[in-house]
Amino acid sequence: MLFRRFLSLVGAVAVLAAAVSAQSQNRVLKPLVCGTSPATQRQEEFLHRRATERRAALLRAGRTSIAGAGRIVDLQRNATAVSGDILLMSTGAGVSLARNPFPETLVNRGIQFRPANAAATAYQLDAPAETAYREDALLPPAINLIQAGQPESFTDDDAREFALPFPFPFYGKTYNTIFVNSNGFLSFEEASPAGSNLEYSDFLSGPPKIMGAGLDLDPSLSPAGAGIYVFITDSEAIFSWVKVSQYISQSLQVDFQVRLATDGSIRIFHRRAPLGLFVMGISPGHNAGATDLISFAQPPSQEQTGSIAEIFSDVTNGEIDIARAAQVFFQSQPDDYDYLVFYNNLGIPAGQGVVAYEITVRNQVSGNGDELTDRSEVFGSKNRMQAVLNLGPLSQYPQSPTDLVAARAGSEDTPLTVLAHEAGHRFLAFPLLEEPGGITWNLLGRGDVHWSSNFNSGGSFLEGNAISSTGKLDEFVTGAPNTRYSEVDRYLMGLIGREAVGIEQQLYYVDTSASRLRAPRRGQFLFGPARNFSIFNIIAANGPRIPDHTVSQKRFRFAFVLITNDATAPQADLDKLNGFRTAFESFFREKTANLAIADTSLKPGLSANVFPAAGLIPGAQGQLEVRRAVATSSELPLRIEVTGDAVTAPAAAVIPANAASVTIAVNAANTGVSPITISATDGSYLPETVNMAVRNVSELQLAVVSGTRYQAPLHGETTTPVTVHVSDGNRLPYEGVEVRLEPSTGGSANPPVAFTDARGEATFRWTVGDGDPNRASVFLAANRGSSEKSLIAVEALVPKVLAATNGASFTAGVSPGSLATLFGVSLGAGQSAEASSQPLPIELAGTSVTVNGVRAALLFVNDLQINFVTPLSNAGDTARIVVETAEGVSSVFEAPLLASDPAIFFDSGSNVGAVLRSGSGEKTDRVPALPGAFVEIFATGLGPLLPGGRGVPPRTEMPVSATIDGQPMLVDYAGVAPGFVGLYQVNAKVPEDLAPGVYALRLHQGGKESNSVNVIVGSR
């Protein structure tokens, strides 16, 4: 139950409550929520690692089994069995194991979070010197919030605010009040928001908080002698949860203290090990800072700047390690499935207060707001799997797939809508929205992976609401929830194009103060103006959906797994789950407007080498390899169906006996897209559908996947081959495209011409010439101009400086305080970067430069050039320059160190100087200088500066003069260019009698003359 009632109090005075006997209460079924969030993914991977470590430690200790929840779990062996189209999986081999129990070493020891600075922006972890439980903090003047006989109760999911008599620093802010939340934590700014749960995602989001043990605690259920104590003095604040029971059972209790000191230090001290799945730690809230999980038993020694937490997990009836369960699945089943769907008949919830959750294992889709990711190694998939779903205990669902789920009745959820919700999380709901004020999160609700309660989602399975106007100004009401995948959903799933969005679903959200985190519910009123938008506002914020609907996957394979004690299950459980499975196939097709298919059979499936889509250019032939998982002694006749006229293929093929695959020729006929469906004529395998696109070469892109920089001895071959990839705007690989590699500094390519394979790749061997670096170009033969990429090859990866020059004239030598340029080889370790703000960095893309031991400020770095500012502190006649990258340190390069080295910046093609008509902001080739008017000359190398004054920039120490056409110019300023480092500005007047024309302009300083640049002078 996650409704919070807030009561603000002044000082340390509280309204106290009478405890209500647990025996006199009927426990209320709490509404469960979807546990999907980015934090859930991190949580499950963290707990999987902990479970793997725990299982390995038990096995090393000679334990081959462990007792838990009234059963014996085999730590080594997991049994699986197939019952029709359901895989039964036992709890062995770590599938069900308490993954990270609260260690006894932390009981009666305590953890201290000590601020690393006065603002407490970072913390150091240690065990405090004082480890005794503060019994005096339970005595007067301490207040017991659940003490009997008080006028108002402190109830389940409740909170109270208290004043702190001292300012308390926490993550860079200072607080004077604090909320005591009944569920085992403290928060700042506000109590934990109504409607939230106690998952790791809530710990990271919401208000800043300190969690002693974030559990669903119920003070009203707690036995006599229990208490939540508040003890506040001028020097400390101590909060104690004593024998407070968990909502699910009076016998499950916590007993811990949280102590706050005036210096900002925090101590958490447990007198007994809590049971359950919970978070302990501190968080800046609002998803700020780093989110790495740690071990308090072995805390890191370095300072921590973000959330500091560990998730403990010792659920009394066991847990499902979803990553381990996926690994075990693939030990007996092929990697042919997009979704693994796990239920259990052991009463094991998907999480605390959670009905189910999804974890995306692979995502290569962009434009839907989700991150590109590949977690396949953790989950044991080597080929295809995209997502795992933990649907929790089978017992939480009704027998019928269309009846209401009791804990989700308010949102009118059924077993089918819960499954559709979690399956939808593979693509939904993540997108940001472009609005007049910028990019916003106004479409998103809980965890930023559900639609906002205030968004007219059309009754989406992914929450939001079906919203309609009541006919009154700025008044709206919600309709039936969980009815379909909406048009926006279908676009983001890759089922329809952008032009099809907004026909049935009017796109708007209600700009209201009502929480966007609320669960969907019929009959809720919303008050506020409607903010309309279009699909183009989603595309502007997230980019287009790639791959788009023309080539995206439309057929998805779901494997249903029931986790049991011993890979057997009552027939009633099998019938129930099988009812969900079979009903979901037609439900999914209907709710995607007949645009997508869910195959839920465990029947083996056919697969293709270019799944889910690939491309060809007109006239090309591609090779479509169709595979079955295992070669058998029987041949397998195939039926091949091509839709559309983009490609042609034979109508039939056969996988030979004792073979696992057959290759089918596909010919590109016309531009467009043709789906190809391959099925076994006897129905023994699930069919496969791939989309073949035909595009012109002008629509394709070339990428050098092996990198643009190589190592090779002179006249030798590069240590790695050059590999390129050809694709279209949907990132589809293209087969049969002609690619060329041409060396430009001698050497050869083998082959000089290559054709891409079914993966869209072509590979060359490059033998270099006698340059350092050597150069080559690689390009599409039919579209060189826009596809060409430049390659370099170097003798050594260690940086090598070949020249150090003035940054404007490129003459040898550098000058203190001025811009300079290094030329060489491997100067950027294959990286390229440009400074984007001031002060300029002293390290850029992992590269640094020292001049006479002083690190220089950097403007630009790549492999062949570095632009930098020579440090002012340098003196003497020689600059000893060293470049350091991740691949090594260069030899010392010596260059002249010149006190003065005047040089004007210029365009290398026209020699027009960086000379602007004063006040115009334009060079003289755009706005000519005028006789008798001033010009602004931008230069470098003008030596040390005299300090400036109020509003007066620093001037050069040595005088500067200028000439144009050999005639002297009046100079009224020579100094630093305002707002720049290393760049000088000289203001000089053009002679009044100078006729229109192109003239040579120079600067002079200390007997030295700058380069000559062209200046265009007009007439008045």
Stockholm file with secondary structure:
# STOCKHOLM 1.0

chainA/1-1020         MLFRRFLSLVGAVAVLAAAVSAQSQNRVLKPLVCGTSPATQRQEEFLHRRATERRAALLRAGRTSIAGAGRIVDLQRNATAVSGDILLMSTGAGVSLARNPFPETLVNRGIQFRPANAAATAYQLDAPAETAYREDALLPPAINLIQAGQPESFTDDDAREFALPFPFPFYGKTYNTIFVNSNGFLSFEEASPAGSNLEYSDFLSGPPKIMGAGLDLDPSLSPAGAGIYVFITDSEAIFSWVKVSQYISQSLQVDFQVRLATDGSIRIFHRRAPLGLFVMGISPGHNAGATDLISFAQPPSQEQTGSIAEIFSDVTNGEIDIARAAQVFFQSQPDDYDYLVFYNNLGIPAGQGVVAYEITVRNQVSGNGDELTDRSEVFGSKNRMQAVLNLGPLSQYPQSPTDLVAARAGSEDTPLTVLAHEAGHRFLAFPLLEEPGGITWNLLGRGDVHWSSNFNSGGSFLEGNAISSTGKLDEFVTGAPNTRYSEVDRYLMGLIGREAVGIEQQLYYVDTSASRLRAPRRGQFLFGPARNFSIFNIIAANGPRIPDHTVSQKRFRFAFVLITNDATAPQADLDKLNGFRTAFESFFREKTANLAIADTSLKPGLSANVFPAAGLIPGAQGQLEVRRAVATSSELPLRIEVTGDAVTAPAAAVIPANAASVTIAVNAANTGVSPITISATDGSYLPETVNMAVRNVSELQLAVVSGTRYQAPLHGETTTPVTVHVSDGNRLPYEGVEVRLEPSTGGSANPPVAFTDARGEATFRWTVGDGDPNRASVFLAANRGSSEKSLIAVEALVPKVLAATNGASFTAGVSPGSLATLFGVSLGAGQSAEASSQPLPIELAGTSVTVNGVRAALLFVNDLQINFVTPLSNAGDTARIVVETAEGVSSVFEAPLLASDPAIFFDSGSNVGAVLRSGSGEKTDRVPALPGAFVEIFATGLGPLLPGGRGVPPRTEMPVSATIDGQPMLVDYAGVAPGFVGLYQVNAKVPEDLAPGVYALRLHQGGKESNSVNVIVGSR
#=GR chainA/1-1020 SS CCCCCCCCCSTTCCCCCCCCCGGGCCCCCCCCEECCSHHHHHHHHHHHHHHHHHHHHHHHTTCCEEEETTEEEESSCCCEEEETTEEEECSTTTTSCCCBCCCGGGBTTCEEEEESSTTCSSEEEECCSCCSCCGGGGSTTCEETTCTTCSSCCCTTCEEEEEEEEEEEETTEEEEEEEEETTTEEESSSSCCTTCCSSHHHHHSSSCEEESCCCCBCGGGCCTTCEEEEEECSSEEEEEEEEEEETTEEEEEEEEEEEEETTSCEEEEESSCCCEEEEEEEECSTTCSCCCBCCSSSCCSSCBCSCEEEEEEECTTCCCCHHHHHHHHHHHSCSCCSEEEEEESSCCCSBTTEEEEEEECEECCBSSSCCCEECHHHHTCSSCCCEEEEEEEGGGSCSSTTSCCGGGGGGTCCHHHHHHHHHHTTTCSCCCEEETTEEECTTBCGGGSSEEEEEECSSBTTEEECEEECSSTTEEEECCCSCBCCHHHHHHTTSSCGGGTTSSSCCEEECCSSCTTSCCCTTCEEESCEEECCHHHHHHHHCCCBSCTTTSCCEEEEEEEEECSSSCCCHHHHHHHHHHHHHHHHHHHHHTTTCCEEECCCSCBCEETTCSEEEECTTCEEEEEEECSSCCSSCEEEEEEECSSSEECCSEEEECTTCSEEEEEEEECSSEEEEEEEEETTSCSBCEEEEEEECCGGGCEEEETTCSEEECCTTSBCSSCEEEEEECTTCCBEESCEEEEEESSSEEEESSEEECCTTSEEEEEEEECSCSSEEEEEEETTCHHHHCEEEEEESCSSCEEEEEEETTTCCBCBCTTSEEEEEEESTTTTCCEECCSSSCCSCBTTBEEEETTEECEEEEECSSEEEEECCTTCCSSEEEEEEEETTEECCCEEEEBCSCCCEECBCTTTCBBSEEETTTCSBTTTSCBCTTSEEEEEEECCCCEECCBTTBCCEESSCCEEEETTEEEEEEEEEECTTCSSCEEEEEECCTTCCSEEEEEEEEETTEECCCEEEEECCC
#=GC SS_cons          CCCCCCCCCSTTCCCCCCCCCGGGCCCCCCCCEECCSHHHHHHHHHHHHHHHHHHHHHHHTTCCEEEETTEEEESSCCCEEEETTEEEECSTTTTSCCCBCCCGGGBTTCEEEEESSTTCSSEEEECCSCCSCCGGGGSTTCEETTCTTCSSCCCTTCEEEEEEEEEEEETTEEEEEEEEETTTEEESSSSCCTTCCSSHHHHHSSSCEEESCCCCBCGGGCCTTCEEEEEECSSEEEEEEEEEEETTEEEEEEEEEEEEETTSCEEEEESSCCCEEEEEEEECSTTCSCCCBCCSSSCCSSCBCSCEEEEEEECTTCCCCHHHHHHHHHHHSCSCCSEEEEEESSCCCSBTTEEEEEEECEECCBSSSCCCEECHHHHTCSSCCCEEEEEEEGGGSCSSTTSCCGGGGGGTCCHHHHHHHHHHTTTCSCCCEEETTEEECTTBCGGGSSEEEEEECSSBTTEEECEEECSSTTEEEECCCSCBCCHHHHHHTTSSCGGGTTSSSCCEEECCSSCTTSCCCTTCEEESCEEECCHHHHHHHHCCCBSCTTTSCCEEEEEEEEECSSSCCCHHHHHHHHHHHHHHHHHHHHHTTTCCEEECCCSCBCEETTCSEEEECTTCEEEEEEECSSCCSSCEEEEEEECSSSEECCSEEEECTTCSEEEEEEEECSSEEEEEEEEETTSCSBCEEEEEEECCGGGCEEEETTCSEEECCTTSBCSSCEEEEEECTTCCBEESCEEEEEESSSEEEESSEEECCTTSEEEEEEEECSCSSEEEEEEETTCHHHHCEEEEEESCSSCEEEEEEETTTCCBCBCTTSEEEEEEESTTTTCCEECCSSSCCSCBTTBEEEETTEECEEEEECSSEEEEECCTTCCSSEEEEEEEETTEECCCEEEEBCSCCCEECBCTTTCBBSEEETTTCSBTTTSCBCTTSEEEEEEECCCCEECCBTTBCCEESSCCEEEETTEEEEEEEEEECTTCSSCEEEEEECCTTCCSEEEEEEEEETTEECCCEEEEECCC
//
